[in-house]
Amino acid sequence: MSAKVDFLYLSEPDMIKAGVTNMDQCVEVMEDLLLTLNRGDYIMGGNNNNSHGTQISFPDHPKFPGMPANADDRRFMAMPAYLGGNYQMAGMKWYGSNVENKKKGLPRSILMMMLNDKDSGEPLALMSANLVSAYRTGAIPGVGAKYLARKDAKVVSIIGPGVMGKTSLQAFLSVCPKLDTLKVKGRGKKSMDSFLAFVKEECSQIKNVIVCDTTEEAIRESDIIGINTTAPIKEADFLYIDDQWLKKGALVCMPSAARFEEDFLVNGCKKVVDNYKLYEAWAEEFPYPSYELVQIIGSKFTDLMHEGKIAREEIIDIADIMTGKHVGRENDDEIIVYSVGGMPVEDIAWGSIVYKNALEKGIGITLPLWDVPKMA
């Protein structure tokens, strides 16, 4: 047996060559992942084994020279997980985030991921993870659309045409072949121009594009609505959506936050989440009321449950619909709100597949850790 250890380094161009932007495959992998979670063959962080991750946030007024001050989206975060099933892999996504990065031409968050052998712990790959994260996050709404959208869905709306808007649109198109009309609402010209160029280049299925001036205009007559906006600090300032704007049978996919009338959430829609245990963990880590802090609609569901306004059984896990344990769409008029929280197991799943693709194709740079460890 050899104690020599090396690992594969994959830059962002390497990841692209290895297929990280293959949305059709990513949706299939996320579907398999959700079924793996439903079986319980995974472990995430925290005492509850379902934590989104561990976050470093900075004080508003640091006492020490050189320590960063709190600012919009300024944090570091570690997201570890083990994933069984078809993956048998441990790993962690690590990133720093600062909205000021955009002024330098950098993404708001800069992400890296390490994959590790599940038994020895030795590193297998260190990879650029911005695209891993973007595509797996977009693919989860795609799985939702496959099981929850009307089969005749033709009009899709994207509110927030950033990175998540791009990848969620790709995922919707991957599973809904009749979609041909896009409605889009954004705030800035730069992001809108980038989004429209992306649609022209990557989304040939779309035949009609309507740029909307208001959220209401974007939502009305849309079969699938993707909400991808960055939420303000206070729930009272979240993007408002009047349920009267929603077409009968609409699916609202939300890897983000928005403000609805309470009666609509309690009585007017079916409430579906990507993994209920994630929201249960958030409710422990961010005690009631959780929604303002977590800023994912599933935490609004658990807040309503805490208040006794809905029952646990009304929050449905998407995998229970996939496996037939729970009924999904019951009719063409039913409105469904689908919460997407984001989990490190998703990064492990998609990162593992791209890593295996890279090995098969000889992509990346092999880096040595040691030939023989000095202190074993």
C-alpha positions as CSV (number, residue, x, y, z in Angstrom):
1,M,0.0,0.0,0.0
2,S,1.2,3.5,-0.8
3,A,0.8,6.5,1.5
4,K,1.3,8.9,-1.5
5,V,-1.6,11.4,-1.9
6,D,-2.4,13.7,-4.7
7,F,-5.6,15.4,-5.8
8,L,-7.2,16.9,-8.9
9,Y,-7.4,20.7,-9.3
10,L,-10.2,21.9,-11.6
11,S,-10.3,25.6,-12.6
12,E,-13.6,27.1,-13.9
13,P,-12.6,26.5,-17.6
14,D,-11.8,22.9,-16.6
15,M,-15.2,22.5,-15.0
16,I,-16.9,23.8,-18.1
17,K,-15.0,21.3,-20.2
18,A,-16.1,18.6,-17.8
19,G,-19.8,19.4,-18.2
20,V,-20.7,21.6,-15.2
21,T,-23.1,23.6,-17.5
22,N,-25.0,20.5,-18.7
23,M,-28.4,21.4,-17.3
24,D,-30.2,18.4,-18.6
25,Q,-27.9,16.1,-16.7
26,C,-27.8,18.4,-13.7
27,V,-31.6,18.2,-13.3
28,E,-31.4,14.4,-13.5
29,V,-28.7,14.3,-10.8
30,M,-30.7,16.7,-8.6
31,E,-33.8,14.4,-9.0
32,D,-31.7,11.5,-7.8
33,L,-30.3,13.5,-5.0
34,L,-33.7,14.5,-3.6
35,L,-34.7,10.8,-3.6
36,T,-31.4,10.0,-1.8
37,L,-32.2,12.6,0.8
38,N,-35.7,11.2,1.2
39,R,-34.2,7.8,2.0
40,G,-32.0,9.5,4.7
41,D,-28.6,8.4,3.1
42,Y,-26.8,11.6,3.9
43,I,-25.4,13.8,6.7
44,M,-25.0,17.5,6.7
45,G,-23.6,19.7,9.5
46,G,-25.0,20.6,12.9
47,N,-26.4,18.5,15.7
48,N,-29.5,18.0,13.6
49,N,-27.3,16.7,10.6
50,N,-29.4,19.0,8.4
51,S,-27.7,22.4,8.7
52,H,-27.2,24.5,5.6
53,G,-23.8,25.4,7.0
54,T,-21.7,27.5,9.4
55,Q,-21.4,31.2,8.7
56,I,-19.0,33.9,9.8
57,S,-20.7,37.4,9.9
58,F,-18.8,40.5,10.9
59,P,-19.8,43.1,13.6
60,D,-21.2,46.5,12.5
61,H,-18.4,48.3,14.3
62,P,-15.3,46.2,14.6
63,K,-13.0,46.9,17.6
64,F,-9.9,45.6,15.9
65,P,-7.9,47.2,13.1
66,G,-8.2,45.2,9.9
67,M,-11.4,43.3,10.8
68,P,-14.0,43.8,8.1
69,A,-17.2,45.6,9.0
70,N,-20.7,44.2,8.4
71,A,-22.1,45.0,5.0
72,D,-24.6,43.8,2.5
73,D,-24.0,40.1,1.8
74,R,-20.6,40.2,3.5
75,R,-19.8,36.8,5.1
76,F,-17.8,33.6,4.9
77,M,-19.5,30.2,4.9
78,A,-18.6,26.6,5.1
79,M,-21.1,24.0,3.9
80,P,-19.9,20.4,4.7
81,A,-21.8,17.2,3.9
82,Y,-21.6,13.4,3.3
83,L,-23.7,12.0,0.5
84,G,-24.4,8.2,0.0
85,G,-26.5,6.6,-2.7
86,N,-24.8,6.8,-6.1
87,Y,-22.2,9.3,-4.8
88,Q,-20.4,7.9,-1.7
89,M,-18.6,11.2,-1.2
90,A,-17.7,13.7,1.5
91,G,-16.8,17.3,0.9
92,M,-17.3,21.0,1.6
93,K,-18.1,24.1,-0.3
94,W,-16.4,27.2,1.1
95,Y,-17.0,30.8,0.1
96,G,-16.6,34.4,0.9
97,S,-19.3,36.9,-0.2
98,N,-19.4,40.7,-0.6
99,V,-21.8,42.6,-2.8
100,E,-19.0,45.2,-3.4
101,N,-17.2,42.6,-5.5
102,K,-19.3,43.6,-8.4
103,K,-17.5,46.9,-8.6
104,K,-14.3,44.9,-9.4
105,G,-15.9,42.7,-12.0
106,L,-16.0,39.8,-9.5
107,P,-19.1,37.6,-8.6
108,R,-20.7,38.6,-5.3
109,S,-19.6,35.2,-3.9
110,I,-16.4,33.3,-4.8
111,L,-16.8,29.6,-4.2
112,M,-14.4,26.7,-3.9
113,M,-15.2,23.0,-3.2
114,M,-13.1,20.2,-1.8
115,L,-14.2,16.5,-2.4
116,N,-12.8,13.9,0.0
117,D,-12.6,10.2,0.2
118,K,-15.4,9.2,2.6
119,D,-13.2,6.7,4.5
120,S,-9.6,8.0,4.6
121,G,-10.6,11.7,4.4
122,E,-7.8,12.4,1.8
123,P,-8.6,15.1,-0.7
124,L,-9.7,13.9,-4.2
125,A,-10.4,17.2,-5.9
126,L,-10.3,21.0,-5.3
127,M,-12.5,22.7,-7.7
128,S,-13.9,26.1,-8.7
129,A,-17.5,25.9,-7.5
130,N,-19.4,29.0,-8.7
131,L,-20.9,27.1,-11.6
132,V,-21.5,24.0,-9.5
133,S,-23.5,26.1,-7.1
134,A,-25.3,28.1,-9.8
135,Y,-26.4,25.0,-11.8
136,R,-27.4,22.8,-8.9
137,T,-29.5,25.7,-7.5
138,G,-31.2,26.2,-10.8
139,A,-31.8,22.5,-11.3
140,I,-33.8,22.1,-8.1
141,P,-36.6,24.4,-9.4
142,G,-36.4,22.3,-12.6
143,V,-37.2,19.2,-10.7
144,G,-40.1,21.0,-9.1
145,A,-41.4,22.1,-12.5
146,K,-41.2,18.5,-13.7
147,Y,-43.5,17.3,-11.0
148,L,-45.6,20.4,-10.1
149,A,-46.1,22.6,-13.3
150,R,-49.0,22.2,-15.6
151,K,-48.2,19.9,-18.5
152,D,-49.3,22.5,-21.0
153,A,-47.2,25.3,-19.4
154,K,-46.2,27.8,-22.1
155,V,-45.3,31.1,-20.3
156,V,-42.4,31.4,-17.8
157,S,-41.6,34.5,-15.8
158,I,-38.2,35.3,-14.3
159,I,-38.2,38.0,-11.6
160,G,-34.5,38.7,-10.9
161,P,-32.5,38.1,-14.1
162,G,-29.2,37.3,-12.4
163,V,-27.3,34.1,-12.3
164,M,-30.1,32.1,-10.6
165,G,-32.6,33.5,-13.1
166,K,-30.4,32.2,-15.9
167,T,-30.0,28.7,-14.6
168,S,-33.5,28.2,-13.3
169,L,-34.8,29.2,-16.7
170,Q,-32.6,26.6,-18.3
171,A,-33.9,24.0,-15.9
172,F,-37.6,24.9,-16.6
173,L,-37.0,24.6,-20.3
174,S,-35.2,21.2,-19.8
175,V,-38.4,19.7,-18.3
176,C,-41.2,21.7,-19.8
177,P,-41.0,21.3,-23.6
178,K,-44.0,23.5,-24.4
179,L,-42.6,26.6,-22.8
180,D,-42.0,29.2,-25.5
181,T,-42.7,32.6,-24.0
182,L,-40.5,34.4,-21.4
183,K,-41.5,37.3,-19.3
184,V,-38.7,39.0,-17.3
185,K,-38.6,41.7,-14.7
186,G,-35.3,43.1,-13.5
187,R,-33.9,46.3,-11.9
188,G,-30.6,47.1,-13.6
189,K,-29.8,47.5,-17.3
190,K,-26.5,45.6,-17.0
191,S,-28.1,42.5,-15.5
192,M,-31.0,42.6,-18.0
193,D,-28.7,43.0,-21.0
194,S,-26.6,40.0,-19.8
195,F,-29.8,37.9,-19.2
196,L,-31.2,38.7,-22.6
197,A,-27.9,37.8,-24.3
198,F,-27.9,34.5,-22.4
199,V,-31.4,33.7,-23.5
200,K,-30.6,34.4,-27.1
201,E,-27.5,32.2,-27.0
202,E,-28.6,29.4,-24.7
203,C,-32.4,29.1,-24.8
204,S,-33.5,28.5,-28.4
205,Q,-36.8,27.0,-27.1
206,I,-37.9,30.6,-26.2
207,K,-39.6,32.3,-29.2
208,N,-41.1,35.3,-27.5
209,V,-39.4,37.6,-24.9
210,I,-41.4,40.3,-23.0
211,V,-39.4,42.7,-20.8
212,C,-41.8,43.8,-18.1
213,D,-41.9,47.1,-16.2
214,T,-43.6,45.8,-13.1
215,T,-43.8,42.6,-11.0
216,E,-47.5,42.4,-11.6
217,E,-47.0,42.5,-15.4
218,A,-44.4,39.7,-15.2
219,I,-46.6,37.5,-13.1
220,R,-50.0,37.8,-14.8
221,E,-50.7,35.0,-17.3
222,S,-47.5,33.1,-16.4
223,D,-47.6,29.4,-15.8
224,I,-44.2,29.2,-14.0
225,I,-42.8,32.1,-12.0
226,G,-39.2,32.0,-10.8
227,I,-38.5,34.5,-8.0
228,N,-34.7,35.0,-7.8
229,T,-34.4,38.5,-6.2
230,T,-32.1,39.4,-3.3
231,A,-34.3,40.2,-0.3
232,P,-34.0,43.3,1.9
233,I,-33.3,43.0,5.6
234,K,-36.9,43.3,6.9
235,E,-39.8,41.1,5.9
236,A,-42.0,44.2,5.5
237,D,-39.8,45.2,2.6
238,F,-39.7,41.9,0.8
239,L,-40.9,41.8,-2.8
240,Y,-44.8,41.9,-2.6
241,I,-46.8,39.4,-4.7
242,D,-50.6,39.9,-4.8
243,D,-52.1,36.4,-5.2
244,Q,-54.7,38.0,-7.5
245,W,-52.0,38.4,-10.1
246,L,-51.4,34.7,-10.2
247,K,-52.9,32.7,-13.0
248,K,-54.9,29.6,-12.0
249,G,-52.6,26.6,-12.0
250,A,-49.4,28.7,-11.6
251,L,-46.3,27.3,-10.1
252,V,-44.2,29.8,-8.0
253,C,-40.6,28.5,-7.6
254,M,-38.7,30.4,-4.9
255,P,-35.0,30.1,-4.1
256,S,-35.6,33.5,-2.6
257,A,-38.1,35.5,-0.4
258,A,-41.3,37.4,-1.1
259,R,-44.3,38.7,0.8
260,F,-47.7,37.2,0.2
261,E,-51.0,37.8,2.0
262,E,-51.2,35.4,4.9
263,D,-54.6,34.0,3.9
264,F,-53.1,33.0,0.5
265,L,-50.3,31.0,2.1
266,V,-52.6,29.4,4.7
267,N,-55.6,28.6,2.4
268,G,-54.8,29.5,-1.2
269,C,-51.9,27.4,-2.3
270,K,-50.2,24.0,-1.9
271,K,-46.9,24.4,0.0
272,V,-44.0,22.2,-1.2
273,V,-40.3,22.3,-0.1
274,D,-37.2,20.7,-1.4
275,N,-36.3,19.0,1.9
276,Y,-38.4,19.6,5.0
277,K,-35.7,18.7,7.4
278,L,-33.6,21.7,6.2
279,Y,-36.3,24.1,7.3
280,E,-36.7,22.2,10.5
281,A,-33.0,22.8,11.1
282,W,-33.3,26.5,10.2
283,A,-36.2,26.8,12.7
284,E,-33.8,25.5,15.4
285,E,-30.9,27.7,14.4
286,F,-33.0,30.8,13.8
287,P,-35.8,30.6,16.4
288,Y,-39.2,31.9,15.5
289,P,-39.8,34.0,13.6
290,S,-37.3,32.5,11.2
291,Y,-38.4,33.9,7.8
292,E,-36.8,37.4,8.1
293,L,-33.4,35.8,8.9
294,V,-33.4,32.9,6.6
295,Q,-35.2,34.6,3.7
296,I,-36.4,31.4,2.0
297,I,-40.2,31.0,1.8
298,G,-40.1,27.5,3.4
299,S,-39.2,29.3,6.6
300,K,-42.4,31.3,6.3
301,F,-44.2,28.0,6.2
302,T,-42.6,26.8,9.4
303,D,-43.3,30.2,11.1
304,L,-47.0,29.7,10.1
305,M,-46.9,26.2,11.6
306,H,-45.3,27.6,14.8
307,E,-48.3,30.0,15.0
308,G,-50.7,27.1,14.7
309,K,-52.1,28.4,11.4
310,I,-51.1,25.4,9.3
311,A,-50.4,21.8,10.2
312,R,-47.1,20.0,9.6
313,E,-48.8,17.8,7.0
314,E,-49.5,20.9,4.8
315,I,-45.8,21.3,4.2
316,I,-45.0,18.7,1.5
317,D,-41.6,17.3,0.7
318,I,-41.1,17.2,-3.1
319,A,-39.6,13.7,-2.9
320,D,-42.8,12.4,-1.3
321,I,-44.6,13.6,-4.4
322,M,-41.9,12.0,-6.6
323,T,-42.3,8.6,-4.9
324,G,-46.1,8.7,-4.8
325,K,-46.3,9.0,-1.0
326,H,-48.2,12.3,-1.4
327,V,-50.3,13.7,-4.2
328,G,-48.7,16.4,-6.3
329,R,-50.7,18.7,-8.6
330,E,-54.4,17.8,-8.1
331,N,-55.9,19.9,-10.9
332,D,-55.0,22.5,-13.5
333,D,-56.3,25.4,-11.3
334,E,-54.2,24.6,-8.2
335,I,-51.5,27.2,-7.3
336,I,-48.3,25.7,-5.9
337,V,-45.6,27.6,-4.0
338,Y,-42.3,25.6,-4.1
339,S,-39.4,26.5,-1.7
340,V,-35.8,26.0,-2.7
341,G,-33.4,26.3,0.2
342,G,-30.0,25.2,-1.1
343,M,-28.0,22.4,0.5
344,P,-24.4,21.3,0.5
345,V,-25.4,17.8,-0.5
346,E,-26.4,19.3,-3.9
347,D,-22.9,20.6,-4.3
348,I,-21.5,17.2,-3.5
349,A,-23.8,15.5,-5.9
350,W,-23.1,17.7,-8.9
351,G,-19.5,18.3,-8.1
352,S,-18.9,14.5,-7.9
353,I,-20.4,13.9,-11.3
354,V,-18.3,16.7,-12.9
355,Y,-15.2,15.3,-11.1
356,K,-15.8,11.9,-12.5
357,N,-16.3,13.4,-15.9
358,A,-13.0,15.2,-15.6
359,L,-11.2,12.0,-14.6
360,E,-12.6,10.1,-17.6
361,K,-11.6,12.9,-20.0
362,G,-8.2,13.7,-18.5
363,I,-9.2,17.2,-17.5
364,G,-7.5,19.2,-14.8
365,I,-4.1,19.4,-13.0
366,T,-2.9,16.7,-10.6
367,L,-1.3,18.3,-7.5
368,P,0.8,16.4,-4.9
369,L,0.0,16.5,-1.2
370,W,2.9,14.3,-0.2
371,D,4.8,11.2,-1.2
372,V,5.1,10.1,2.4
373,P,3.5,12.0,5.3
374,K,6.1,13.4,7.7
375,M,4.1,12.8,10.8
376,A,1.9,9.7,10.3
